């Protein structure tokens, strides 16, 4: 994240390890961007080279360095250029852009900077949902990433619960809520452990494998509406097959650059 003297990302200095130590999630350094943990491996991102510090961490925590690298921030996240954008009447921008914005956010090095087709479609569908159905009282954002969807719905006045299994995503989402003087409940952990969570609207911009897992859980389908994305058009048939056994109907489908999003409504009794 950006803090202290750092106002914008320039070069990412990356140290990737073959293993991980939980203490790294509490590690702090003035030049640290963030600590990424996934599947038992860890990656440290810095604003400047930190070879000596990394050597100390290796000795202290028994880490095994896999590789180190440096890349321009613009090359991160599939070369997508971060820039201001608009959803409905709301102007949203990365925090280093000057101007008057309704929402600002620090994208750090996690997913959800607003320009990926799945994120932009979910934001567009969110605004359409708000116009057509009004404000849902409670919203669940699964896999919150930067918190961009959480920010948007919190700005619209909904009570949002944001969940992510990745500690860095949780930190970034909390940081972005503070930047905008907004509030939400942000939880770290596997969403499957917390279900059922009954809300008015579920946001699930996830990868296909996790969507399949959730679709097959009856406890996932306890809410009224669902905005789903994270899969491509060539994956849609398999997910539609699972939906046949779920008591939901597709109200709207969007497609952008071969990525697909759905708005679903539950037809279960009592919801």
N, C-alpha and C positions, 0 to 999 in steps of 0.2 A: 504494500500500500504506500501511498504518498504521505510523507510526514516530515516534520522538521524542515530542513533546507530544500527538500525535493518537492518541486511543484509540477513536474512533468516527467514522464518516462522517456528515456533516450536509448540507452543500451542495457540489455539484460545480461548479467553475468551469472551463468548457470552452473551449478555443481550438482551432479546427479549421483546418487548412491545406490548400491545393490541391496542395501538393507535400510533399516530405519530405527530410530530410538524415540520413544514417546516424549522425552524431554525436549526434543526439537520443536514440538508444538508450543512450548512456552519460551523458546529462545527469542531474544530481542537483540537487535543491533541497529545503530542509527542508519546504516546503509542497507538494511534488509528490506526487500520488497515482500517476500512471503516464503512460507514453507509448504510445499505440496507433498502430501502423503497419499499413496494409493497402492493397494495390493502388496504391502510390505516393503515398498521402496520409497525413498524420499528424494526430493529435489529442493535445493536452496536457490533462491533468486536474489541477487543483489544489484544495487545501482553502480557498483564499482568492483574491481577485482579484490577478492578477499582470500587469497591463497593461504596466508599465514593463519588466519582465523579458522579456515576450514581444516587445516592440518591439526589445529588444537582440538577441534570438534571430533575429528577422526580418532584421535588418541583417547579423548575423554569418553566417547560413547561407542567405541569399537565399530565405527562406520567403515564401509568399503567403497571407495570412490570408483564409480563406473566411468564417468567422463566429465569434463568441464568444457564449457563453450561460451561464446559471446555472440549476441545477435541484436540487430536493431529492433526496438520495440515494435516497429511497424511490420516486421516479419512474423511476429507472434500472432497466434489465432488465425491461421490460414490467410495471412496477408490482408486481412480486412482493415480498412482505414477507419479509425475512430473519428467520428464527426458528429456535430449536433443533428438531431432529427426531431420530428414532430409526430405526436399521436393525438388525433383529434385536435383540440385547441392547445394541448400541452407541449411546450418546448423543452426538450431534454438534451443535456450535453455532458460530455466528460468534463471534470471539474477545472481543467486547465484552460478551457475556452472562456474568454471574456464575453460579457453580455448579460442580459437579463433572461434567466431561465426559470421554468417552473420546477424542474428537477435537475440536480447535478449528481454525478456519481463518479466514483473512483473504480475503474474496471480492474485494476490490479493485473493479475495474470490468470484470472479465472474466466469461465464461460459466462456470457450474458452481457455483452457490450451493446446490444440493441441492433446491430446491423446484420447478424446472421438471419437467413430467411425464416427459420423457425421462431426465433425471438420476435422478429418484426411482425410475423403473422399473429402470434399470440397477443402481442400488444394491440394490433389492429382489431382482432376479434374481441379483446377485452373492452375496447372503447365501444364497439358495436353492441356488445352485451349490455354495457352500462346504459346505452341509449335505448335499447329495446326492452330490457327487463328491470332497469333501475339498479340501485346500489345493493349488492348482496351484503347481508350483515356480516357474515363470516366467510373468509377466503383462505384456502390452504394452498401454499406454493411449495410443491415437491421438487427438490433439487434446485434450490434458490440461486445458486451461483453468485453473481454480483449482487443479487437482490433487486434487479431492475423491475421485475414483475411485482415484487412485494412493494417497492417504492410507488409504483403506479397505482396499485389498488389502495395503498395506505393514503396516498394523495387524494384519491376519490372518496375517502372516508370509511372504507371497510376495515373491519378487524381482521388482521392477517396473521396466520400462523405460517412461518417459513421453516422448512426442514431441509437440511443437507447433511450427508454423511461425511463430507470433507470439512475438517476444522478451519481451513483457510477461507472457504466459502462462507462459513458462519461468521468469521471475523470481518470479512469484507462487507457482508450484508449489514451487520450491526454498525460498522463504520459509515456506510452510506445512509443508513437511517438517521444517524446523528448529524451528518452533513446537511440533511434536509429538515431537521427538527421534526421527524416523524417517528412513530412507534409501531412495533409489531413484536410478536412473540417469535423468537428465533431459536430453533432447537437443533442441536447436533446429534446425528444418529441415523440409523437405518429406518426409513419410513415404515417398513413392514413391521417393525417392533411397536410402532405407535398406533397402527390401525386397530379398530376403526376410529376415524375422526370424522364426525358428521358436521359438514359445513354446507353453505349454499352454493359455493363454486370451488372446484378443484382445478388448479393449474398444474399440468404435468408435461413439461417440455423435457423429455428424457430420451435415452437411447432405446432402441427397439427391444432389446433383451429384457430390460427392466419393465418396460410397458407390458410385455407378455406376462411377466411374473405378477404384476399388479392386476392385470385384467383377469387372471385366473384366481384371484383372491376375492371371495364374497365380501370380505370386510372393506375392500376398496370401493365398493359400489353403494355406500351408505349416504351419499350426498346427492343433491338435486341436479347440478350442472357440472360439466367437465370440459375444460379446454385442453386438448391433447395435441402434442406435436413431438418432433424428434425423429421421425421416420421418413424415408423416401418413398416415392410412388411405387417403386418395385418391391417394397416391403408391405405395402398396404393390404394386399390380398390375405396374407397370413394373419394380420391383426383383425381384419374384418371377419375372418373365420372364427376367431375367439369371441368376437363381439356377439355372434349369433346366439351364444348361450348366456349372454349377459342381458339383463333387462334394461337396455338403453336404446335410444334412437339417435341417429345423426341429424342434427338440425341444420348444420352448415359445414361445408368442406371448402378449404382454401388450398391452393397449391402455388408455390413460388420456387423457381429454380429446381424443380423435381422434389422439393420437400413438401410435406403435406401436414395440414392441421385440421382438426375436427372440433366442432362444438357438439357435445353430446348432452342429452337429457335423460335422466333416469325415469323409467316407467314402472318402477317397483311400487307396490302398494305401501302407503304410509309415509312416502317421502314427498 
